[in-house]
Amino acid sequence: MTEIGLEPLLTESQIQERVTELAKQIAADYGETQVLLVAVLRGSIHFVSDLARRIGRADWELDFIQVRSYQSGRKSSGVVQIRKDLDTNLEGRDVLIVEDVVDTGATLAHLRELLGTRRPKSLRVVALLVKEGAIRAGTQVEYMGFRIPDAFVVGYGLDYDERYRHLPYVAILP
Ligand code: 5GP
């Protein structure tokens, strides 16, 4: 147990080890290609920061997109709305969407469709956490950190009404 009483589902060291592995795999797959990391705000802030530094290449680029799929609280509204769009032109670029958690897969499906219309050369997804439900639904995720149960999680950037983002581990909110 921790000071705020949440039992880690994934500890800080488990997360950090897996992020390092993902970064190595991404670096190996992209080789000399300059990759554009598209981080989905706000939950992916810690993940993209740790991942990008470990990709270990000087010429990755970073941009941010913010979508809103949850009104507030724990349930997906099913409605995906762009709140902040990218500044970068995607045409001909190798784009890697960096997502914190995939639940129903609705957000990713929408993002793939939207960004796909901007004619990138390639479009892939790295997600730290993918819930069982998204796997059952066949959501495509090229790089997956952890497969987790269908529960609401917080920590490592993920919030519940703007709380818990600072935690270095991921926990199920009871
Ligand atoms: P989906 O569209 O796949 O149902 O949901 C994706 C988005 O919903 C994520 O980017 C995240 O913002 C939010 N979300 C889904 N599951 C969780 C969760 O367990 N905890 C938190 N904090 N956010 C979640």
Backbone and ligand atoms as CSV (ligand in chain L), in Angstrom:
chain,resi,resn,atom,element,x,y,z
A,1,MET,N,N,0.847,-1.212,0.000
A,1,MET,CA,C,0.000,0.000,0.000
A,1,MET,C,C,0.874,1.251,0.000
A,2,THR,N,N,0.357,2.293,-0.528
A,2,THR,CA,C,1.085,3.554,-0.589
A,2,THR,C,C,0.440,4.557,0.362
A,3,GLU,N,N,1.045,5.734,0.381
A,3,GLU,CA,C,0.536,6.748,1.317
A,3,GLU,C,C,-0.904,7.153,1.026
A,4,ILE,N,N,-1.341,7.039,-0.235
A,4,ILE,CA,C,-2.738,7.417,-0.486
A,4,ILE,C,C,-3.643,6.187,-0.590
A,5,GLY,N,N,-3.098,5.039,-0.246
A,5,GLY,CA,C,-3.934,3.858,-0.112
A,5,GLY,C,C,-4.297,3.154,-1.404
A,6,LEU,N,N,-3.564,3.423,-2.481
A,6,LEU,CA,C,-3.834,2.713,-3.732
A,6,LEU,C,C,-2.778,1.633,-3.940
A,7,GLU,N,N,-3.243,0.433,-4.209
A,7,GLU,CA,C,-2.337,-0.702,-4.451
A,7,GLU,C,C,-1.855,-0.649,-5.899
A,8,PRO,N,N,-0.533,-0.601,-6.146
A,8,PRO,CA,C,-0.095,-0.552,-7.546
A,8,PRO,C,C,-0.491,-1.800,-8.341
A,9,LEU,N,N,-1.015,-1.573,-9.522
A,9,LEU,CA,C,-1.248,-2.665,-10.470
A,9,LEU,C,C,0.052,-2.902,-11.233
A,10,LEU,N,N,0.721,-1.791,-11.545
A,10,LEU,CA,C,2.039,-1.839,-12.195
A,10,LEU,C,C,2.958,-0.929,-11.414
A,11,THR,N,N,4.067,-1.467,-10.962
A,11,THR,CA,C,4.973,-0.667,-10.148
A,11,THR,C,C,5.799,0.268,-11.040
A,12,GLU,N,N,6.438,1.223,-10.395
A,12,GLU,CA,C,7.290,2.168,-11.130
A,12,GLU,C,C,8.364,1.407,-11.915
A,13,SER,N,N,8.996,0.405,-11.289
A,13,SER,CA,C,10.079,-0.280,-12.004
A,13,SER,C,C,9.544,-1.141,-13.145
A,14,GLN,N,N,8.373,-1.736,-12.979
A,14,GLN,CA,C,7.786,-2.505,-14.095
A,14,GLN,C,C,7.510,-1.576,-15.279
A,15,ILE,N,N,6.957,-0.406,-14.984
A,15,ILE,CA,C,6.642,0.554,-16.049
A,15,ILE,C,C,7.925,1.001,-16.738
A,16,GLN,N,N,8.911,1.378,-15.939
A,16,GLN,CA,C,10.149,1.909,-16.518
A,16,GLN,C,C,10.866,0.862,-17.373
A,17,GLU,N,N,10.867,-0.383,-16.919
A,17,GLU,CA,C,11.500,-1.459,-17.707
A,17,GLU,C,C,10.795,-1.655,-19.039
A,18,ARG,N,N,9.482,-1.650,-18.975
A,18,ARG,CA,C,8.700,-1.894,-20.201
A,18,ARG,C,C,8.840,-0.720,-21.170
A,19,VAL,N,N,8.882,0.499,-20.651
A,19,VAL,CA,C,9.046,1.669,-21.528
A,19,VAL,C,C,10.403,1.595,-22.239
A,20,THR,N,N,11.419,1.155,-21.511
A,20,THR,CA,C,12.746,1.000,-22.127
A,20,THR,C,C,12.692,-0.031,-23.252
A,21,GLU,N,N,11.990,-1.155,-23.006
A,21,GLU,CA,C,11.870,-2.193,-24.040
A,21,GLU,C,C,11.131,-1.667,-25.265
A,22,LEU,N,N,10.040,-0.943,-25.025
A,22,LEU,CA,C,9.277,-0.390,-26.146
A,22,LEU,C,C,10.137,0.568,-26.961
A,23,ALA,N,N,10.886,1.414,-26.264
A,23,ALA,CA,C,11.735,2.401,-26.940
A,23,ALA,C,C,12.787,1.697,-27.805
A,24,LYS,N,N,13.345,0.605,-27.288
A,24,LYS,CA,C,14.362,-0.142,-28.058
A,24,LYS,C,C,13.751,-0.727,-29.317
A,25,GLN,N,N,12.545,-1.293,-29.146
A,25,GLN,CA,C,11.864,-1.905,-30.286
A,25,GLN,C,C,11.534,-0.848,-31.344
A,26,ILE,N,N,11.050,0.297,-30.895
A,26,ILE,CA,C,10.692,1.381,-31.822
A,26,ILE,C,C,11.947,1.888,-32.532
A,27,ALA,N,N,13.015,2.089,-31.781
A,27,ALA,CA,C,14.275,2.569,-32.380
A,27,ALA,C,C,14.765,1.583,-33.434
A,28,ALA,N,N,14.655,0.287,-33.132
A,28,ALA,CA,C,15.122,-0.735,-34.078
A,28,ALA,C,C,14.240,-0.750,-35.325
A,29,ASP,N,N,12.924,-0.641,-35.149
A,29,ASP,CA,C,12.004,-0.705,-36.288
A,29,ASP,C,C,12.117,0.515,-37.200
A,30,TYR,N,N,12.289,1.677,-36.630
A,30,TYR,CA,C,12.313,2.900,-37.456
A,30,TYR,C,C,13.699,3.192,-38.011
A,31,GLY,N,N,14.721,2.629,-37.397
A,31,GLY,CA,C,16.081,2.814,-37.916
A,31,GLY,C,C,16.429,4.283,-38.079
A,32,GLU,N,N,16.796,4.653,-39.296
A,32,GLU,CA,C,17.218,6.035,-39.567
A,32,GLU,C,C,16.039,6.962,-39.867
A,33,THR,N,N,14.839,6.393,-39.919
A,33,THR,CA,C,13.664,7.202,-40.247
A,33,THR,C,C,13.361,8.195,-39.142
A,34,GLN,N,N,13.063,9.410,-39.543
A,34,GLN,CA,C,12.688,10.401,-38.537
A,34,GLN,C,C,11.217,10.204,-38.183
A,35,VAL,N,N,10.971,9.897,-36.920
A,35,VAL,CA,C,9.601,9.599,-36.513
A,35,VAL,C,C,8.967,10.824,-35.860
A,36,LEU,N,N,7.683,11.034,-36.175
A,36,LEU,CA,C,6.938,12.115,-35.527
A,36,LEU,C,C,6.062,11.489,-34.444
A,37,LEU,N,N,6.373,11.805,-33.207
A,37,LEU,CA,C,5.589,11.298,-32.087
A,37,LEU,C,C,4.400,12.221,-31.877
A,38,VAL,N,N,3.219,11.656,-31.911
A,38,VAL,CA,C,1.999,12.433,-31.665
A,38,VAL,C,C,1.425,11.979,-30.325
A,39,ALA,N,N,1.687,12.774,-29.305
A,39,ALA,CA,C,1.238,12.400,-27.959
A,39,ALA,C,C,-0.192,12.869,-27.749
A,40,VAL,N,N,-0.992,11.975,-27.203
A,40,VAL,CA,C,-2.393,12.297,-26.947
A,40,VAL,C,C,-2.504,12.837,-25.519
A,41,LEU,N,N,-2.828,14.121,-25.448
A,41,LEU,CA,C,-2.921,14.781,-24.139
A,41,LEU,C,C,-4.192,14.356,-23.411
A,42,ARG,N,N,-4.248,14.405,-22.068
A,42,ARG,CA,C,-3.093,14.794,-21.288
A,42,ARG,C,C,-2.389,13.588,-20.676
A,43,GLY,N,N,-3.104,12.464,-20.677
A,43,GLY,CA,C,-2.630,11.296,-19.928
A,43,GLY,C,C,-1.275,10.751,-20.338
A,44,SER,N,N,-0.840,11.023,-21.575
A,44,SER,CA,C,0.401,10.400,-22.045
A,44,SER,C,C,1.652,11.236,-21.757
A,45,ILE,N,N,1.530,12.276,-20.948
A,45,ILE,CA,C,2.671,13.181,-20.731
A,45,ILE,C,C,3.917,12.466,-20.184
A,46,HIS,N,N,3.752,11.671,-19.147
A,46,HIS,CA,C,4.916,10.984,-18.570
A,46,HIS,C,C,5.423,9.917,-19.530
A,47,PHE,N,N,4.482,9.205,-20.131
A,47,PHE,CA,C,4.851,8.104,-21.037
A,47,PHE,C,C,5.658,8.633,-22.216
A,48,VAL,N,N,5.176,9.681,-22.870
A,48,VAL,CA,C,5.882,10.171,-24.059
A,48,VAL,C,C,7.244,10.738,-23.682
A,49,SER,N,N,7.313,11.364,-22.532
A,49,SER,CA,C,8.577,11.939,-22.095
A,49,SER,C,C,9.614,10.837,-21.838
A,50,ASP,N,N,9.220,9.808,-21.114
A,50,ASP,CA,C,10.144,8.692,-20.842
A,50,ASP,C,C,10.500,7.940,-22.127
A,51,LEU,N,N,9.474,7.704,-22.952
A,51,LEU,CA,C,9.684,6.934,-24.184
A,51,LEU,C,C,10.608,7.683,-25.150
A,52,ALA,N,N,10.301,8.956,-25.381
A,52,ALA,CA,C,11.052,9.739,-26.370
A,52,ALA,C,C,12.528,9.810,-25.995
A,53,ARG,N,N,12.809,10.037,-24.719
A,53,ARG,CA,C,14.211,10.130,-24.308
A,53,ARG,C,C,14.942,8.817,-24.501
A,54,ARG,N,N,14.217,7.710,-24.391
A,54,ARG,CA,C,14.883,6.407,-24.523
A,54,ARG,C,C,14.944,5.902,-25.950
A,55,ILE,N,N,14.188,6.519,-26.850
A,55,ILE,CA,C,14.330,6.132,-28.254
A,55,ILE,C,C,15.765,6.452,-28.669
A,56,GLY,N,N,16.325,7.451,-28.008
A,56,GLY,CA,C,17.763,7.686,-28.119
A,56,GLY,C,C,18.190,8.250,-29.451
A,57,ARG,N,N,17.294,8.854,-30.165
A,57,ARG,CA,C,17.656,9.436,-31.446
A,57,ARG,C,C,17.454,10.940,-31.346
A,58,ALA,N,N,18.364,11.684,-31.970
A,58,ALA,CA,C,18.311,13.137,-31.813
A,58,ALA,C,C,17.196,13.751,-32.641
A,59,ASP,N,N,16.730,13.005,-33.665
A,59,ASP,CA,C,15.851,13.682,-34.619
A,59,ASP,C,C,14.404,13.201,-34.609
A,60,TRP,N,N,13.927,12.697,-33.498
A,60,TRP,CA,C,12.478,12.484,-33.449
A,60,TRP,C,C,11.835,13.854,-33.263
A,61,GLU,N,N,10.599,13.957,-33.706
A,61,GLU,CA,C,9.862,15.201,-33.503
A,61,GLU,C,C,8.651,14.907,-32.652
A,62,LEU,N,N,8.135,15.931,-32.024
A,62,LEU,CA,C,7.037,15.733,-31.081
A,62,LEU,C,C,5.947,16.770,-31.325
A,63,ASP,N,N,4.724,16.299,-31.351
A,63,ASP,CA,C,3.584,17.221,-31.384
A,63,ASP,C,C,2.491,16.634,-30.498
A,64,PHE,N,N,1.506,17.455,-30.206
A,64,PHE,CA,C,0.461,17.046,-29.267
A,64,PHE,C,C,-0.919,17.222,-29.876
A,65,ILE,N,N,-1.792,16.301,-29.516
A,65,ILE,CA,C,-3.192,16.439,-29.896
A,65,ILE,C,C,-4.000,16.175,-28.632
A,66,GLN,N,N,-5.081,16.880,-28.488
A,66,GLN,CA,C,-5.918,16.617,-27.316
A,66,GLN,C,C,-7.316,16.256,-27.773
A,67,VAL,N,N,-7.774,15.136,-27.297
A,67,VAL,CA,C,-9.125,14.709,-27.620
A,67,VAL,C,C,-9.901,14.568,-26.321
A,68,ARG,N,N,-11.182,14.582,-26.451
A,68,ARG,CA,C,-11.992,14.402,-25.259
A,68,ARG,C,C,-12.987,13.286,-25.530
A,69,SER,N,N,-12.841,12.200,-24.778
A,69,SER,CA,C,-13.784,11.104,-24.987
A,69,SER,C,C,-14.548,10.815,-23.703
A,70,TYR,N,N,-14.022,11.342,-22.606
A,70,TYR,CA,C,-14.693,11.128,-21.325
A,70,TYR,C,C,-15.174,12.492,-20.852
A,71,GLN,N,N,-16.409,12.627,-20.505
A,71,GLN,CA,C,-16.911,13.914,-20.040
A,71,GLN,C,C,-16.199,14.294,-18.756
A,72,SER,N,N,-16.323,13.431,-17.771
A,72,SER,CA,C,-15.539,13.479,-16.548
A,72,SER,C,C,-15.951,12.207,-15.831
A,73,GLY,N,N,-15.135,11.773,-14.916
A,73,GLY,CA,C,-15.471,10.513,-14.255
A,73,GLY,C,C,-14.936,9.334,-15.030
A,74,ARG,N,N,-15.561,8.179,-14.882
A,74,ARG,CA,C,-14.934,6.941,-15.325
A,74,ARG,C,C,-15.513,6.320,-16.585
A,75,LYS,N,N,-16.601,6.830,-17.099
A,75,LYS,CA,C,-17.253,6.134,-18.204
A,75,LYS,C,C,-17.021,6.824,-19.540
A,76,SER,N,N,-16.737,6.022,-20.558
A,76,SER,CA,C,-16.544,6.572,-21.891
A,76,SER,C,C,-17.871,7.103,-22.416
A,77,SER,N,N,-17.824,8.297,-22.995
A,77,SER,CA,C,-19.057,8.862,-23.544
A,77,SER,C,C,-19.294,8.321,-24.945
A,78,GLY,N,N,-18.225,7.745,-25.544
A,78,GLY,CA,C,-18.345,7.240,-26.913
A,78,GLY,C,C,-18.222,8.350,-27.950
A,79,VAL,N,N,-18.247,9.600,-27.492
A,79,VAL,CA,C,-18.131,10.738,-28.408
A,79,VAL,C,C,-16.703,11.261,-28.328
A,80,VAL,N,N,-16.049,11.344,-29.478
A,80,VAL,CA,C,-14.663,11.797,-29.486
A,80,VAL,C,C,-14.597,13.166,-30.142
A,81,GLN,N,N,-13.995,14.080,-29.433
A,81,GLN,CA,C,-13.993,15.468,-29.878
A,81,GLN,C,C,-12.538,15.965,-29.862
A,82,ILE,N,N,-12.095,16.644,-30.909
A,82,ILE,CA,C,-10.739,17.204,-30.922
A,82,ILE,C,C,-10.761,18.527,-30.165
A,83,ARG,N,N,-9.943,18.621,-29.147
A,83,ARG,CA,C,-9.897,19.866,-28.364
A,83,ARG,C,C,-8.687,20.711,-28.726
A,84,LYS,N,N,-7.596,20.047,-29.093
A,84,LYS,CA,C,-6.407,20.775,-29.549
A,84,LYS,C,C,-5.820,19.971,-30.689
A,85,ASP,N,N,-5.663,20.607,-31.827
A,85,ASP,CA,C,-5.158,19.880,-32.995
A,85,ASP,C,C,-3.632,20.027,-33.099
A,86,LEU,N,N,-3.051,19.242,-33.994
A,86,LEU,CA,C,-1.607,19.281,-34.228
A,86,LEU,C,C,-1.215,20.562,-34.958
A,87,ASP,N,N,0.046,20.956,-34.807
A,87,ASP,CA,C,0.574,22.079,-35.592
A,87,ASP,C,C,1.352,21.573,-36.802
A,88,THR,N,N,1.723,20.284,-36.772
A,88,THR,CA,C,2.612,19.726,-37.792
A,88,THR,C,C,1.825,19.159,-38.976
A,89,ASN,N,N,2.351,19.393,-40.164
A,89,ASN,CA,C,1.786,18.804,-41.375
A,89,ASN,C,C,2.219,17.335,-41.448
A,90,LEU,N,N,1.275,16.423,-41.574
A,90,LEU,CA,C,1.599,14.988,-41.518
A,90,LEU,C,C,1.949,14.384,-42.869
A,91,GLU,N,N,1.758,15.131,-43.923
A,91,GLU,CA,C,1.940,14.567,-45.255
A,91,GLU,C,C,3.354,13.991,-45.429
A,92,GLY,N,N,3.400,12.703,-45.787
A,92,GLY,CA,C,4.675,12.031,-46.033
A,92,GLY,C,C,5.462,11.692,-44.777
A,93,ARG,N,N,4.889,11.922,-43.611
A,93,ARG,CA,C,5.617,11.693,-42.360
A,93,ARG,C,C,5.348,10.297,-41.802
A,94,ASP,N,N,6.325,9.796,-41.039
A,94,ASP,CA,C,6.137,8.541,-40.314
A,94,ASP,C,C,5.653,8.899,-38.915
A,95,VAL,N,N,4.379,8.622,-38.700
A,95,VAL,CA,C,3.702,9.113,-37.495
A,95,VAL,C,C,3.478,7.967,-36.516
A,96,LEU,N,N,3.822,8.224,-35.269
A,96,LEU,CA,C,3.585,7.242,-34.205
A,96,LEU,C,C,2.717,7.915,-33.142
A,97,ILE,N,N,1.475,7.454,-33.030
A,97,ILE,CA,C,0.564,7.985,-32.010
A,97,ILE,C,C,0.962,7.394,-30.660
A,98,VAL,N,N,1.131,8.252,-29.668
A,98,VAL,CA,C,1.536,7.799,-28.325
A,98,VAL,C,C,0.339,7.973,-27.391
A,99,GLU,N,N,-0.245,6.846,-27.009
A,99,GLU,CA,C,-1.489,6.870,-26.226
A,99,GLU,C,C,-1.229,6.241,-24.851
A,100,ASP,N,N,-1.880,6.774,-23.848
A,100,ASP,CA,C,-1.702,6.257,-22.488
A,100,ASP,C,C,-2.447,4.943,-22.286
A,101,VAL,N,N,-3.763,4.983,-22.502
A,101,VAL,CA,C,-4.574,3.792,-22.235
A,101,VAL,C,C,-5.664,3.654,-23.291
A,102,VAL,N,N,-5.855,2.430,-23.737
A,102,VAL,CA,C,-6.907,2.145,-24.700
A,102,VAL,C,C,-7.980,1.341,-23.973
A,103,ASP,N,N,-9.185,1.874,-23.960
A,103,ASP,CA,C,-10.286,1.238,-23.238
A,103,ASP,C,C,-11.253,0.595,-24.239
A,104,THR,N,N,-12.144,1.382,-24.838
A,104,THR,CA,C,-13.052,0.820,-25.843
A,104,THR,C,C,-12.389,0.790,-27.225
A,105,GLY,N,N,-11.387,1.639,-27.414
A,105,GLY,CA,C,-10.739,1.747,-28.722
A,105,GLY,C,C,-11.348,2.854,-29.579
A,106,ALA,N,N,-12.403,3.504,-29.083
A,106,ALA,CA,C,-13.093,4.533,-29.870
A,106,ALA,C,C,-12.173,5.717,-30.190
A,107,THR,N,N,-11.408,6.144,-29.212
A,107,THR,CA,C,-10.516,7.294,-29.412
A,107,THR,C,C,-9.472,6.988,-30.489
A,108,LEU,N,N,-8.870,5.803,-30.379
A,108,LEU,CA,C,-7.841,5.434,-31.354
A,108,LEU,C,C,-8.411,5.290,-32.755
A,109,ALA,N,N,-9.584,4.680,-32.842
A,109,ALA,CA,C,-10.213,4.498,-34.158
A,109,ALA,C,C,-10.443,5.860,-34.797
A,110,HIS,N,N,-10.905,6.801,-33.988
A,110,HIS,CA,C,-11.174,8.140,-34.491
A,110,HIS,C,C,-9.868,8.829,-34.910
A,111,LEU,N,N,-8.854,8.700,-34.078
A,111,LEU,CA,C,-7.567,9.343,-34.379
A,111,LEU,C,C,-6.929,8.763,-35.642
A,112,ARG,N,N,-6.981,7.437,-35.767
A,112,ARG,CA,C,-6.413,6.808,-36.968
A,112,ARG,C,C,-7.114,7.316,-38.222
A,113,GLU,N,N,-8.437,7.415,-38.127
A,113,GLU,CA,C,-9.198,7.862,-39.286
A,113,GLU,C,C,-8.843,9.314,-39.625
A,114,LEU,N,N,-8.856,10.151,-38.597
A,114,LEU,CA,C,-8.590,11.574,-38.802
A,114,LEU,C,C,-7.169,11.804,-39.330
A,115,LEU,N,N,-6.168,11.233,-38.648
A,115,LEU,CA,C,-4.781,11.473,-39.046
A,115,LEU,C,C,-4.478,10.794,-40.376
A,116,GLY,N,N,-5.153,9.682,-40.635
A,116,GLY,CA,C,-4.974,8.964,-41.905
A,116,GLY,C,C,-5.368,9.825,-43.100
A,117,THR,N,N,-6.350,10.703,-42.924
A,117,THR,CA,C,-6.784,11.569,-44.033
A,117,THR,C,C,-5.724,12.631,-44.365
A,118,ARG,N,N,-4.756,12.796,-43.470
A,118,ARG,CA,C,-3.719,13.828,-43.701
A,118,ARG,C,C,-2.501,13.283,-44.439
A,119,ARG,N,N,-2.663,12.113,-44.981
A,119,ARG,CA,C,-1.689,11.458,-45.860
A,119,ARG,C,C,-0.283,11.264,-45.271
A,120,PRO,N,N,-0.191,10.699,-44.061
A,120,PRO,CA,C,1.136,10.356,-43.545
A,120,PRO,C,C,1.701,9.182,-44.352
A,121,LYS,N,N,3.019,9.029,-44.323
A,121,LYS,CA,C,3.627,7.888,-45.023
A,121,LYS,C,C,3.293,6.606,-44.266
A,122,SER,N,N,3.363,6.679,-42.941
A,122,SER,CA,C,2.972,5.533,-42.124
A,122,SER,C,C,2.318,6.047,-40.849
A,123,LEU,N,N,1.477,5.203,-40.274
A,123,LEU,CA,C,0.740,5.595,-39.069
A,123,LEU,C,C,0.648,4.375,-38.156
A,124,ARG,N,N,1.317,4.470,-37.013
A,124,ARG,CA,C,1.278,3.368,-36.051
A,124,ARG,C,C,0.920,3.917,-34.683
A,125,VAL,N,N,0.671,2.988,-33.751
A,125,VAL,CA,C,0.273,3.365,-32.397
A,125,VAL,C,C,1.151,2.657,-31.380
A,126,VAL,N,N,1.607,3.421,-30.387
A,126,VAL,CA,C,2.183,2.808,-29.194
A,126,VAL,C,C,1.285,3.199,-28.024
A,127,ALA,N,N,0.818,2.190,-27.289
A,127,ALA,CA,C,-0.047,2.451,-26.135
A,127,ALA,C,C,0.558,1.760,-24.922
A,128,LEU,N,N,0.678,2.502,-23.835
A,128,LEU,CA,C,1.254,1.889,-22.638
A,128,LEU,C,C,0.333,0.806,-22.083
A,129,LEU,N,N,-0.963,1.129,-21.994
A,129,LEU,CA,C,-1.919,0.200,-21.384
A,129,LEU,C,C,-3.042,-0.103,-22.375
A,130,VAL,N,N,-3.333,-1.368,-22.522
A,130,VAL,CA,C,-4.453,-1.758,-23.381
A,130,VAL,C,C,-5.352,-2.678,-22.568
A,131,LYS,N,N,-6.623,-2.278,-22.462
A,131,LYS,CA,C,-7.548,-3.076,-21.650
A,131,LYS,C,C,-8.051,-4.288,-22.429
A,132,GLU,N,N,-8.426,-5.311,-21.670
A,132,GLU,CA,C,-8.905,-6.567,-22.262
A,132,GLU,C,C,-10.017,-6.310,-23.275
A,133,GLY,N,N,-10.901,-5.378,-22.938
A,133,GLY,CA,C,-12.044,-5.072,-23.811
A,133,GLY,C,C,-11.588,-4.618,-25.188
A,134,ALA,N,N,-10.544,-3.810,-25.230
A,134,ALA,CA,C,-10.025,-3.310,-26.508
A,134,ALA,C,C,-9.399,-4.456,-27.299
A,135,ILE,N,N,-8.771,-5.382,-26.582
A,135,ILE,CA,C,-8.156,-6.536,-27.259
A,135,ILE,C,C,-9.254,-7.423,-27.849
A,136,ARG,N,N,-10.308,-7.652,-27.045
A,136,ARG,CA,C,-11.455,-8.456,-27.539
A,136,ARG,C,C,-12.082,-7.798,-28.763
A,137,ALA,N,N,-12.126,-6.461,-28.752
A,137,ALA,CA,C,-12.741,-5.734,-29.867
A,137,ALA,C,C,-11.829,-5.668,-31.094
A,138,GLY,N,N,-10.607,-6.184,-30.956
A,138,GLY,CA,C,-9.687,-6.238,-32.096
A,138,GLY,C,C,-9.022,-4.912,-32.416
A,139,THR,N,N,-8.922,-4.021,-31.430
A,139,THR,CA,C,-8.271,-2.723,-31.655
A,139,THR,C,C,-6.809,-2.939,-32.041
A,140,GLN,N,N,-6.407,-2.269,-33.107
A,140,GLN,CA,C,-5.035,-2.441,-33.603
A,140,GLN,C,C,-4.068,-1.544,-32.835
A,141,VAL,N,N,-3.073,-2.153,-32.198
A,141,VAL,CA,C,-2.040,-1.398,-31.474
A,141,VAL,C,C,-0.708,-2.058,-31.825
A,142,GLU,N,N,0.144,-1.335,-32.545
A,142,GLU,CA,C,1.390,-1.946,-33.014
A,142,GLU,C,C,2.372,-2.203,-31.877
A,143,TYR,N,N,2.427,-1.297,-30.913
A,143,TYR,CA,C,3.344,-1.459,-29.772
A,143,TYR,C,C,2.526,-1.342,-28.496
A,144,MET,N,N,2.472,-2.434,-27.751
A,144,MET,CA,C,1.641,-2.451,-26.553
A,144,MET,C,C,2.518,-2.652,-25.315
A,145,GLY,N,N,2.321,-1.757,-24.334
A,145,GLY,CA,C,3.097,-1.871,-23.101
A,145,GLY,C,C,2.593,-3.005,-22.230
A,146,PHE,N,N,1.384,-2.864,-21.738
A,146,PHE,CA,C,0.790,-3.867,-20.849
A,146,PHE,C,C,-0.662,-4.090,-21.229
A,147,ARG,N,N,-1.081,-5.333,-21.080
A,147,ARG,CA,C,-2.482,-5.702,-21.207
A,147,ARG,C,C,-3.049,-5.666,-19.794
A,148,ILE,N,N,-4.117,-4.912,-19.574
A,148,ILE,CA,C,-4.641,-4.766,-18.209
A,148,ILE,C,C,-6.146,-5.086,-18.155
A,149,PRO,N,N,-6.670,-5.402,-16.967
A,149,PRO,CA,C,-8.096,-5.704,-16.857
A,149,PRO,C,C,-8.969,-4.479,-17.171
A,150,ASP,N,N,-10.236,-4.742,-17.411
A,150,ASP,CA,C,-11.194,-3.673,-17.705
A,150,ASP,C,C,-11.584,-2.935,-16.419
A,151,ALA,N,N,-10.657,-2.185,-15.889
A,151,ALA,CA,C,-10.930,-1.413,-14.670
A,151,ALA,C,C,-10.416,-0.003,-14.896
A,152,PHE,N,N,-10.893,0.948,-14.116
A,152,PHE,CA,C,-10.449,2.333,-14.268
A,152,PHE,C,C,-9.124,2.516,-13.515
A,153,VAL,N,N,-8.115,2.965,-14.239
A,153,VAL,CA,C,-6.786,3.095,-13.630
A,153,VAL,C,C,-6.330,4.554,-13.580
A,154,VAL,N,N,-5.462,4.814,-12.624
A,154,VAL,CA,C,-4.892,6.163,-12.449
A,154,VAL,C,C,-3.387,6.045,-12.219
A,155,GLY,N,N,-2.724,7.184,-12.341
A,155,GLY,CA,C,-1.288,7.245,-12.073
A,155,GLY,C,C,-0.476,7.286,-13.349
A,156,TYR,N,N,0.796,7.664,-13.242
A,156,TYR,CA,C,1.716,7.775,-14.376
A,156,TYR,C,C,1.052,8.602,-15.496
A,157,GLY,N,N,0.514,9.744,-15.103
A,157,GLY,CA,C,-0.111,10.650,-16.072
A,157,GLY,C,C,-1.627,10.542,-16.146
A,158,LEU,N,N,-2.153,9.392,-15.728
A,158,LEU,CA,C,-3.613,9.195,-15.815
A,158,LEU,C,C,-4.311,9.743,-14.583
A,159,ASP,N,N,-5.395,10.452,-14.828
A,159,ASP,CA,C,-6.077,11.127,-13.722
A,159,ASP,C,C,-7.468,10.565,-13.461
A,160,TYR,N,N,-8.009,10.976,-12.344
A,160,TYR,CA,C,-9.440,10.882,-12.103
A,160,TYR,C,C,-9.839,12.276,-11.654
A,161,ASP,N,N,-10.558,12.990,-12.511
A,161,ASP,CA,C,-10.889,14.390,-12.257
A,161,ASP,C,C,-9.657,15.198,-11.841
A,162,GLU,N,N,-8.593,15.045,-12.627
A,162,GLU,CA,C,-7.332,15.791,-12.464
A,162,GLU,C,C,-6.500,15.382,-11.241
A,163,ARG,N,N,-6.860,14.305,-10.579
A,163,ARG,CA,C,-6.037,13.822,-9.454
A,163,ARG,C,C,-5.234,12.594,-9.885
A,164,TYR,N,N,-4.203,12.308,-9.163
A,164,TYR,CA,C,-3.378,11.087,-9.256
A,164,TYR,C,C,-2.377,11.061,-10.417
A,165,ARG,N,N,-2.347,12.100,-11.268
A,165,ARG,CA,C,-1.424,12.058,-12.406
A,165,ARG,C,C,0.025,11.910,-11.979
A,166,HIS,N,N,0.344,12.442,-10.808
A,166,HIS,CA,C,1.744,12.497,-10.370
A,166,HIS,C,C,2.293,11.142,-9.929
A,167,LEU,N,N,1.441,10.172,-9.676
A,167,LEU,CA,C,1.924,8.895,-9.144
A,167,LEU,C,C,2.898,8.240,-10.125
A,168,PRO,N,N,4.002,7.683,-9.634
A,168,PRO,CA,C,4.948,7.042,-10.552
A,168,PRO,C,C,4.524,5.626,-10.951
A,169,TYR,N,N,3.444,5.125,-10.362
A,169,TYR,CA,C,2.941,3.780,-10.665
A,169,TYR,C,C,1.505,3.894,-11.167
A,170,VAL,N,N,0.959,2.755,-11.639
A,170,VAL,CA,C,-0.432,2.707,-12.101
A,170,VAL,C,C,-1.233,1.867,-11.116
A,171,ALA,N,N,-2.401,2.385,-10.732
A,171,ALA,CA,C,-3.240,1.665,-9.771
A,171,ALA,C,C,-4.685,1.649,-10.251
A,172,ILE,N,N,-5.413,0.599,-9.836
A,172,ILE,CA,C,-6.853,0.557,-10.112
A,172,ILE,C,C,-7.531,1.429,-9.070
A,173,LEU,N,N,-8.409,2.311,-9.541
A,173,LEU,CA,C,-9.136,3.170,-8.593
A,173,LEU,C,C,-10.294,2.356,-8.012
A,174,PRO,N,N,-10.310,2.156,-6.690
A,174,PRO,CA,C,-11.346,1.294,-6.126
A,174,PRO,C,C,-12.744,1.938,-6.218
L,1,5GP,P1,P,-11.399,4.745,-25.342
L,1,5GP,O1,O,-11.804,5.696,-26.418
L,1,5GP,O2,O,-10.415,3.695,-25.806
L,1,5GP,O3,O,-12.591,4.134,-24.664
L,1,5GP,O4,O,-10.728,5.594,-24.198
L,1,5GP,C1,C,-9.515,6.198,-24.386
L,1,5GP,C2,C,-9.317,7.422,-23.515
L,1,5GP,O5,O,-10.162,7.415,-22.378
L,1,5GP,C3,C,-7.901,7.458,-22.988
L,1,5GP,O6,O,-7.094,8.214,-23.834
L,1,5GP,C4,C,-8.074,8.098,-21.630
L,1,5GP,O7,O,-8.039,9.489,-21.773
L,1,5GP,C5,C,-9.441,7.700,-21.197
L,1,5GP,N1,N,-9.426,6.483,-20.360
L,1,5GP,C6,C,-9.801,5.242,-20.718
L,1,5GP,N2,N,-9.644,4.376,-19.707
L,1,5GP,C7,C,-9.131,5.088,-18.678
L,1,5GP,C8,C,-8.714,4.736,-17.358
L,1,5GP,O8,O,-8.795,3.578,-16.892
L,1,5GP,N3,N,-8.221,5.735,-16.598
L,1,5GP,C9,C,-8.113,7.013,-17.036
L,1,5GP,N4,N,-7.621,7.911,-16.196
L,1,5GP,N5,N,-8.486,7.380,-18.282
L,1,5GP,C10,C,-8.982,6.426,-19.098
